[in-house]
Amino acid sequence: MAKIYKFLAFDFGASSGRAMLAKFDGNKIELEEKHRFSNDPVNINGSLYWDVLRLFYEIKQGILNCVHTGDGDIDSIGIDTWGVDYGLLDKNDKLLSNPYHYRDTRTDGMYEKAFEIVPKEEIFKETGIAFNWFNTLYQLLSSKLSDDVSLKEAKTMLFIPDLFNYFLTGKKRTEYTIASTSQMFNSQKYDWSREMLDKFGINPDMLPEMVYPGEIIGTIKPELAEELGIKEVPVVAVASHDTGSAVASVPVTDSKDFVYISSGTWSLMGVELDKPNVSDAALKYNFTNEGGVNKSIRFLKNIMGLWLIQESRRQWQREGTLLSFDELEREAREASPFRSLIDPDYPEFQTPGNMPERIRKYCKMTNQPIPETTGAVIRTIAESLAFKYRQVVEGMEEVTGKKYSVINIVGGGIKDKMICQFTANATNRVVNAGPVEATSIGNVIVQGIALGAIENLNEGRKAVQNSFDIAKYTPENSDAWNEAYKKWQDIITKA
């Protein structure tokens, strides 16, 4: 009888985390949620932080839940998280402070200061990374310019998944895919952009040795294994940037000519490339070149995503109206189509707050009808997001010189069937949606590769096809959506 492998995947998103146990028999992956928990940023004296010690406590709870349910005989552990954020260790390897949250406002104005030191075009040619206000480069520059004591005392910088891996194993390593999100890494040379960092006064010596997806970082520390009641199992360097893991799960085999959307709080839309594209066209569209499994490149665009719906729902909860996502979708379906449209990436939508009111102000500013009801607000977001996808995929085709007829959506966002259908309608492309737990599955695939249970990424994606249902959406009402797209294009130029 073939061995049944047990891989424990920890997947941290911006609002929640989960521990998913995967059992793999050599053909199919079976997932079971062992632990789910909220990830709540903490605002102290006007600064926004991650509570990483509590999150590490949740990692231990996830392991303990495996033990308590008869699945303590796990074969390995892998951790993925959001990108760019980091913790700093002192000379004694102690955590100096709580890591900042990427939505903290300390990076305001850092673009201008950065470009005075190194021109924008030079930064892009060096790193291939799109310009986002939260990139690690601007966070560190902010700390440098504000004379941050923690940065002065830091001997090691670890991105969030690397920090958790260090807590588990005692090994300080930097994983390739998470490093690539920082705008401090040269994916053409597979090394830190040391000369550029020197210009910014950022010490590259605090950046640890690089590891790649499929390498084993170390084993669980003996005292931790004893505390949790497990063996000293290996901790695997998965694609520790959550989008890297999600893309690894896209059920497309024997081909790289496909478009994906990793749909959640953010929508990450892109294609797989063998090498970075740092062309002038890529810069114009603000596309990014992030690392993937097998040293591939995730050539993609960050789009605001379901954050707009999530933050709207939180506002309505604060006002005393509690609606499920299913109820919001139902009300949106009943709202009038194409009445009001927005640019999902409008800067005023980036931070927490009263999102429905911000959307109304945008519509007023652009001389559109004001979406007053919950259904009208959600429909405005959903249609606009679908049009944004069309804009991005057409830009991808222009830059890469390829045509893409199918869009693969993975992640929790596929639960919103309305947005999946709207995406097919707006882009005039077939949409394949699934799997839901894409990030955890991609995490598991790389663990399987590391332990020799899965031969390669292509075989892992075949296992996804064998294991999970994929829904198909075909375009509808193309003429109406094409006409509305022209309206959307006109509106976003006014904002």
C-alpha positions as CSV (number, residue, x, y, z in Angstrom):
1,M,0.0,0.0,0.0
2,A,1.3,3.4,-1.0
3,K,2.4,5.8,1.8
4,I,-0.1,8.4,2.8
5,Y,1.8,11.7,3.2
6,K,0.5,14.3,5.7
7,F,1.6,17.9,4.9
8,L,0.6,20.7,7.2
9,A,0.2,24.0,5.4
10,F,-0.1,27.3,7.3
11,D,-1.6,30.1,5.1
12,F,-1.7,33.6,6.5
13,G,-3.8,36.2,4.8
14,A,-4.3,39.9,5.7
15,S,-7.4,39.2,7.7
16,S,-7.3,35.5,8.7
17,G,-5.1,32.5,8.8
18,R,-5.6,28.7,8.6
19,A,-3.9,25.5,9.2
20,M,-4.7,22.9,6.5
21,L,-3.7,19.3,6.7
22,A,-3.3,17.6,3.4
23,K,-3.3,13.9,2.9
24,F,-1.7,12.8,-0.4
25,D,-1.8,9.2,-1.7
26,G,0.3,9.7,-4.8
27,N,-2.7,10.7,-6.9
28,K,-5.2,12.9,-5.1
29,I,-4.9,15.7,-2.4
30,E,-7.4,15.6,0.4
31,L,-7.6,18.8,2.5
32,E,-8.9,19.2,6.0
33,E,-9.0,22.5,8.0
34,K,-7.4,21.9,11.4
35,H,-7.5,25.5,12.7
36,R,-8.8,28.9,11.5
37,F,-8.1,32.2,13.3
38,S,-8.5,35.9,12.7
39,N,-5.4,38.1,11.9
40,D,-6.1,41.4,13.6
41,P,-3.8,44.4,13.0
42,V,-3.3,46.5,16.1
43,N,-3.3,50.3,15.9
44,I,-1.2,51.9,18.7
45,N,-0.5,55.6,18.8
46,G,-1.4,56.0,15.2
47,S,0.8,53.2,13.9
48,L,-0.5,49.9,12.6
49,Y,1.3,46.6,13.5
50,W,1.0,42.9,13.2
51,D,0.7,40.8,16.4
52,V,3.2,38.2,15.3
53,L,3.6,36.5,18.7
54,R,-0.1,35.8,18.9
55,L,0.1,34.5,15.3
56,F,2.9,32.2,16.3
57,Y,0.7,31.0,19.1
58,E,-1.9,30.2,16.4
59,I,0.7,28.1,14.6
60,K,1.3,26.1,17.7
61,Q,-2.5,25.7,18.1
62,G,-2.8,24.4,14.5
63,I,-0.1,21.7,15.2
64,L,-1.8,20.8,18.5
65,N,-5.1,20.4,16.8
66,C,-3.5,17.9,14.5
67,V,-2.1,16.0,17.5
68,H,-5.5,16.0,19.3
69,T,-7.4,14.7,16.3
70,G,-5.0,11.8,15.6
71,D,-3.0,13.4,12.9
72,G,0.2,14.3,14.8
73,D,2.3,12.1,12.5
74,I,2.7,14.9,10.0
75,D,5.6,14.6,7.5
76,S,6.4,18.3,7.1
77,I,5.3,21.9,7.6
78,G,5.2,24.9,5.2
79,I,4.3,28.5,5.8
80,D,3.1,31.2,3.4
81,T,2.0,34.8,4.2
82,W,1.4,38.1,2.5
83,G,4.4,39.9,1.1
84,V,6.7,42.9,1.9
85,D,6.4,43.1,5.7
86,Y,9.2,42.0,8.0
87,G,10.6,41.7,11.5
88,L,14.0,42.9,12.8
89,L,16.2,40.9,15.1
90,D,19.0,42.3,17.3
91,K,22.5,40.9,17.8
92,N,21.1,38.3,20.2
93,D,18.4,37.2,17.7
94,K,15.7,38.8,19.7
95,L,12.7,40.5,18.0
96,L,13.2,44.2,18.4
97,S,9.6,45.3,17.8
98,N,6.3,44.3,16.4
99,P,6.4,44.3,12.6
100,Y,4.6,47.2,10.9
101,H,1.5,46.5,8.8
102,Y,1.9,47.3,5.1
103,R,-1.2,49.7,5.3
104,D,0.5,51.8,7.9
105,T,0.9,55.4,6.7
106,R,4.6,55.8,7.4
107,T,5.4,55.3,3.8
108,D,3.4,58.4,2.7
109,G,5.7,60.6,0.6
110,M,8.4,57.9,0.3
111,Y,8.1,57.6,-3.5
112,E,9.3,61.2,-4.0
113,K,12.2,60.8,-1.5
114,A,13.2,57.4,-3.0
115,F,13.3,58.8,-6.6
116,E,15.5,61.7,-5.5
117,I,18.1,59.0,-4.5
118,V,17.6,56.5,-7.3
119,P,15.4,57.4,-10.4
120,K,12.2,55.5,-10.8
121,E,13.2,53.9,-14.1
122,E,16.5,52.7,-12.6
123,I,14.7,51.1,-9.6
124,F,12.4,49.2,-12.1
125,K,15.2,48.1,-14.3
126,E,17.2,46.8,-11.3
127,T,14.3,45.0,-9.5
128,G,11.5,44.5,-12.0
129,I,9.0,45.2,-9.2
130,A,6.0,47.4,-9.6
131,F,5.7,50.6,-7.6
132,N,3.4,50.1,-4.5
133,W,3.5,52.4,-1.5
134,F,3.9,49.5,0.8
135,N,7.0,47.8,-0.7
136,T,9.7,46.9,1.7
137,L,12.1,49.4,0.1
138,Y,9.9,52.3,1.1
139,Q,9.2,50.9,4.6
140,L,12.9,50.7,5.3
141,L,13.6,54.1,3.8
142,S,10.9,55.5,6.1
143,S,12.6,53.9,9.1
144,K,16.0,55.2,7.9
145,L,14.8,58.8,7.5
146,S,12.9,58.8,10.8
147,D,15.9,57.6,12.7
148,D,14.2,54.4,13.8
149,V,16.1,52.9,16.7
150,S,15.0,49.3,15.8
151,L,16.6,49.6,12.3
152,K,19.8,51.0,13.9
153,E,20.0,48.0,16.2
154,A,19.0,45.4,13.7
155,K,21.4,42.6,12.7
156,T,18.9,40.5,10.8
157,M,15.8,41.3,8.7
158,L,13.3,38.4,8.2
159,F,10.1,38.6,6.1
160,I,7.1,37.4,8.0
161,P,7.1,33.7,6.8
162,D,10.9,33.6,7.3
163,L,10.3,34.9,10.9
164,F,7.9,32.2,11.6
165,N,10.2,29.6,10.1
166,Y,13.0,31.0,12.4
167,F,10.7,30.6,15.4
168,L,10.1,27.0,14.5
169,T,13.6,25.9,13.5
170,G,16.1,28.5,14.8
171,K,17.4,28.8,11.2
172,K,17.5,32.3,9.7
173,R,16.9,32.1,5.9
174,T,15.2,34.3,3.3
175,E,12.9,32.5,0.8
176,Y,13.1,33.6,-2.8
177,T,9.5,34.3,-3.6
178,I,8.9,36.5,-0.5
179,A,12.2,38.3,-1.1
180,S,11.2,39.1,-4.6
181,T,8.2,41.2,-3.4
182,S,10.4,43.7,-1.6
183,Q,11.7,45.8,-4.6
184,M,15.2,45.1,-3.2
185,F,15.9,41.9,-5.1
186,N,17.3,41.4,-8.6
187,S,15.5,38.4,-10.1
188,Q,17.8,38.4,-13.1
189,K,20.8,37.9,-10.9
190,Y,19.0,36.0,-8.1
191,D,20.6,38.3,-5.6
192,W,19.9,41.3,-3.5
193,S,20.3,44.7,-5.3
194,R,23.2,45.5,-3.1
195,E,24.5,48.6,-4.9
196,M,21.0,50.1,-4.9
197,L,20.5,49.4,-1.2
198,D,23.8,51.0,-0.4
199,K,22.6,54.2,-2.1
200,F,19.5,54.1,0.2
201,G,21.7,53.6,3.2
202,I,20.1,50.2,3.8
203,N,22.6,47.5,5.0
204,P,22.3,44.4,2.8
205,D,24.3,42.4,5.3
206,M,21.2,42.1,7.5
207,L,19.6,40.0,4.7
208,P,20.1,36.2,5.3
209,E,21.1,33.4,3.0
210,M,18.6,32.7,0.2
211,V,16.6,29.4,-0.1
212,Y,14.3,28.4,-2.9
213,P,10.9,26.6,-2.9
214,G,11.4,22.9,-2.3
215,E,14.4,23.3,-0.1
216,I,14.3,22.2,3.6
217,I,15.0,25.0,6.0
218,G,15.5,22.9,9.0
219,T,13.6,20.8,11.5
220,I,11.3,21.7,14.4
221,K,13.5,22.6,17.4
222,P,13.6,19.7,19.9
223,E,12.1,21.7,22.8
224,L,9.2,22.8,20.5
225,A,8.6,19.3,19.2
226,E,8.4,18.1,22.8
227,E,6.0,20.9,23.8
228,L,3.7,20.1,20.9
229,G,4.0,16.3,21.0
230,I,5.4,15.8,17.5
231,K,8.6,14.5,15.9
232,E,11.3,17.0,14.8
233,V,9.7,17.2,11.3
234,P,11.2,19.2,8.5
235,V,10.0,22.8,7.8
236,V,10.0,23.3,4.0
237,A,10.6,26.5,2.1
238,V,7.4,26.6,0.1
239,A,6.6,29.5,-2.2
240,S,6.2,31.5,1.0
241,H,4.6,34.5,-0.7
242,D,1.0,33.5,-0.7
243,T,0.5,34.4,-4.3
244,G,3.4,32.2,-5.3
245,S,1.8,29.3,-3.6
246,A,-1.6,30.1,-5.1
247,V,-0.1,30.2,-8.6
248,A,1.6,26.8,-8.0
249,S,-1.9,25.3,-7.6
250,V,-3.4,26.6,-10.9
251,P,-4.6,23.4,-12.6
252,V,-3.0,24.0,-16.0
253,T,-0.5,21.4,-17.1
254,D,2.1,21.2,-19.9
255,S,1.6,24.9,-20.7
256,K,2.7,28.3,-19.5
257,D,0.5,30.3,-21.7
258,F,-2.3,31.0,-19.3
259,V,-3.6,34.0,-17.2
260,Y,-4.4,33.5,-13.6
261,I,-6.1,35.6,-10.9
262,S,-5.4,34.8,-7.3
263,S,-8.6,36.3,-5.9
264,G,-8.9,37.4,-2.3
265,T,-8.4,40.6,-0.4
266,W,-6.1,41.5,-3.3
267,S,-6.5,40.3,-6.9
268,L,-3.2,39.3,-8.3
269,M,-3.5,38.9,-12.1
270,G,-0.7,37.7,-14.3
271,V,1.1,35.1,-16.3
272,E,4.2,32.8,-15.8
273,L,7.4,33.8,-17.5
274,D,10.9,32.2,-17.6
275,K,12.7,35.5,-17.0
276,P,11.7,39.0,-15.9
277,N,10.2,41.5,-18.3
278,V,11.6,45.0,-17.4
279,S,10.6,46.6,-20.6
280,D,9.3,50.2,-20.9
281,A,5.9,48.8,-21.6
282,A,6.0,46.8,-18.3
283,L,6.9,49.9,-16.5
284,K,4.1,51.9,-18.1
285,Y,1.5,49.4,-16.9
286,N,3.2,49.1,-13.5
287,F,3.5,45.3,-13.9
288,T,5.7,43.4,-11.5
289,N,8.1,40.5,-11.8
290,E,7.9,38.4,-8.6
291,G,9.5,35.0,-8.0
292,G,7.7,31.7,-8.4
293,V,8.4,28.0,-8.0
294,N,11.3,26.7,-10.1
295,K,12.8,30.2,-10.2
296,S,10.0,31.2,-12.6
297,I,8.6,34.8,-12.7
298,R,5.1,35.8,-11.8
299,F,4.5,38.7,-14.2
300,L,1.5,40.3,-12.6
301,K,-0.5,43.3,-11.5
302,N,-1.8,44.0,-8.0
303,I,-5.4,45.0,-8.1
304,M,-7.4,46.1,-5.0
305,G,-9.6,43.1,-5.1
306,L,-12.2,42.0,-2.6
307,W,-10.8,44.4,-0.1
308,L,-13.4,46.9,-1.4
309,I,-16.3,44.5,-0.5
310,Q,-14.8,43.4,2.8
311,E,-14.2,47.0,4.0
312,S,-17.7,48.0,2.9
313,R,-19.2,45.1,4.8
314,R,-17.2,46.1,7.9
315,Q,-18.6,49.6,7.6
316,W,-22.1,48.4,7.4
317,Q,-21.5,46.2,10.5
318,R,-20.2,49.3,12.4
319,E,-23.5,50.9,11.4
320,G,-25.5,48.0,12.8
321,T,-26.3,46.1,9.6
322,L,-24.9,42.6,9.5
323,L,-25.1,41.0,6.0
324,S,-23.4,37.8,4.8
325,F,-21.4,37.8,1.6
326,D,-24.2,35.7,0.0
327,E,-26.8,38.3,1.0
328,L,-24.6,41.1,-0.5
329,E,-24.3,39.2,-3.7
330,R,-28.0,38.6,-3.9
331,E,-28.7,42.3,-3.4
332,A,-26.1,43.2,-6.0
333,R,-27.7,41.0,-8.6
334,E,-31.0,42.9,-8.1
335,A,-29.3,46.3,-8.6
336,S,-29.3,48.1,-11.9
337,P,-26.3,47.2,-14.2
338,F,-23.6,49.7,-15.2
339,R,-25.3,52.5,-13.3
340,S,-22.1,53.6,-11.5
341,L,-18.5,52.6,-12.0
342,I,-15.2,53.2,-10.2
343,D,-11.4,52.5,-10.5
344,P,-10.8,49.8,-7.9
345,D,-7.2,51.1,-7.5
346,Y,-8.1,54.7,-6.8
347,P,-5.8,55.8,-4.0
348,E,-8.6,56.8,-1.6
349,F,-9.7,53.2,-1.5
350,Q,-6.4,51.9,-0.2
351,T,-6.8,52.4,3.6
352,P,-9.4,51.2,6.1
353,G,-12.5,53.4,6.6
354,N,-15.9,54.1,5.3
355,M,-15.6,52.5,1.9
356,P,-19.3,53.0,0.8
357,E,-19.0,56.7,1.4
358,R,-15.7,56.9,-0.4
359,I,-17.3,55.1,-3.4
360,R,-20.2,57.6,-3.3
361,K,-17.8,60.6,-3.3
362,Y,-15.9,59.0,-6.3
363,C,-19.2,58.7,-8.2
364,K,-20.2,62.3,-7.4
365,M,-16.8,63.6,-8.4
366,T,-17.1,61.8,-11.8
367,N,-20.7,63.0,-12.3
368,Q,-22.4,59.6,-12.0
369,P,-25.5,58.4,-10.1
370,I,-24.7,57.9,-6.4
371,P,-25.0,54.2,-5.3
372,E,-27.1,54.5,-2.1
373,T,-28.1,50.9,-1.3
374,T,-25.8,48.1,-0.3
375,G,-26.7,46.2,-3.5
376,A,-25.8,49.2,-5.6
377,V,-22.5,49.7,-3.9
378,I,-21.5,46.0,-4.3
379,R,-22.6,45.9,-7.9
380,T,-20.5,49.0,-8.6
381,I,-17.5,47.3,-7.1
382,A,-18.1,43.9,-8.9
383,E,-18.6,45.4,-12.4
384,S,-15.6,47.8,-12.0
385,L,-13.4,45.0,-10.8
386,A,-14.3,42.9,-13.8
387,F,-13.5,45.8,-16.1
388,K,-10.1,46.2,-14.3
389,Y,-9.4,42.6,-15.1
390,R,-10.1,43.3,-18.8
391,Q,-7.8,46.3,-18.8
392,V,-5.0,44.2,-17.2
393,V,-5.3,41.2,-19.4
394,E,-5.2,43.4,-22.6
395,G,-2.1,45.1,-21.2
396,M,-0.5,41.7,-20.6
397,E,-1.2,40.7,-24.2
398,E,0.4,43.9,-25.4
399,V,3.5,43.5,-23.3
400,T,4.1,39.8,-23.8
401,G,2.9,39.6,-27.4
402,K,0.7,36.6,-26.6
403,K,-3.1,36.1,-26.7
404,Y,-4.8,34.5,-23.7
405,S,-8.3,33.0,-24.2
406,V,-8.8,31.5,-20.8
407,I,-8.5,33.1,-17.3
408,N,-8.0,30.8,-14.3
409,I,-9.3,32.2,-11.0
410,V,-8.1,30.5,-7.8
411,G,-8.6,31.3,-4.2
412,G,-11.5,32.3,-1.9
413,G,-12.8,34.9,-4.3
414,I,-14.3,32.2,-6.5
415,K,-17.0,31.7,-3.9
416,D,-18.5,34.9,-5.4
417,K,-20.0,33.4,-8.5
418,M,-21.3,36.8,-9.7
419,I,-17.8,38.2,-10.0
420,C,-16.6,35.1,-11.8
421,Q,-19.4,35.5,-14.3
422,F,-18.8,39.2,-14.6
423,T,-15.2,38.5,-15.3
424,A,-16.1,36.3,-18.2
425,N,-18.5,38.9,-19.5
426,A,-16.2,41.8,-19.2
427,T,-13.1,40.2,-20.6
428,N,-14.9,38.1,-23.3
429,R,-12.9,35.1,-22.2
430,V,-13.7,31.7,-20.6
431,V,-13.1,31.7,-16.9
432,N,-12.2,28.5,-15.0
433,A,-12.6,28.9,-11.3
434,G,-11.0,26.7,-8.7
435,P,-9.6,25.5,-6.4
436,V,-10.8,27.6,-3.5
437,E,-8.0,26.8,-1.1
438,A,-5.4,27.5,-3.8
439,T,-2.7,28.9,-1.6
440,S,-2.7,26.0,0.9
441,I,-2.7,23.5,-2.0
442,G,0.2,25.2,-3.7
443,N,2.0,25.2,-0.3
444,V,1.3,21.4,-0.1
445,I,2.5,20.7,-3.6
446,V,6.0,22.2,-2.9
447,Q,6.2,20.3,0.4
448,G,5.5,17.1,-1.6
449,I,8.2,18.0,-4.1
450,A,10.7,18.6,-1.2
451,L,9.9,15.2,0.3
452,G,9.9,13.3,-3.0
453,A,6.2,12.5,-2.9
454,I,5.5,14.7,-6.0
455,E,7.9,14.6,-8.9
456,N,7.6,18.2,-10.1
457,L,5.2,21.2,-10.3
458,N,3.5,19.8,-13.4
459,E,2.7,16.5,-11.5
460,G,1.4,18.6,-8.6
461,R,-0.9,20.5,-10.9
462,K,-2.2,17.2,-12.3
463,A,-3.0,16.2,-8.7
464,V,-5.0,19.4,-8.3
465,Q,-7.0,18.4,-11.5
466,N,-7.6,15.0,-10.0
467,S,-8.7,16.3,-6.6
468,F,-10.8,19.5,-6.9
469,D,-13.8,20.7,-9.0
470,I,-13.3,23.5,-11.4
471,A,-16.3,25.6,-12.5
472,K,-16.5,27.1,-16.0
473,Y,-18.0,30.4,-16.9
474,T,-18.5,31.5,-20.5
475,P,-19.1,35.1,-21.7
476,E,-22.7,36.5,-21.7
477,N,-24.2,39.7,-23.1
478,S,-21.0,40.7,-24.8
479,D,-22.3,43.7,-26.6
480,A,-23.7,45.3,-23.4
481,W,-20.4,44.7,-21.6
482,N,-18.3,46.0,-24.4
483,E,-20.3,49.2,-24.4
484,A,-20.1,49.6,-20.6
485,Y,-16.3,49.0,-20.8
486,K,-15.9,52.1,-22.9
487,K,-18.0,54.0,-20.3
488,W,-15.7,52.7,-17.5
489,Q,-12.6,53.7,-19.5
490,D,-13.9,57.2,-19.8
491,I,-14.9,57.5,-16.1
492,I,-11.6,56.4,-14.7
493,T,-9.8,59.1,-16.7
494,K,-11.8,61.8,-14.9
495,A,-10.8,60.8,-11.4
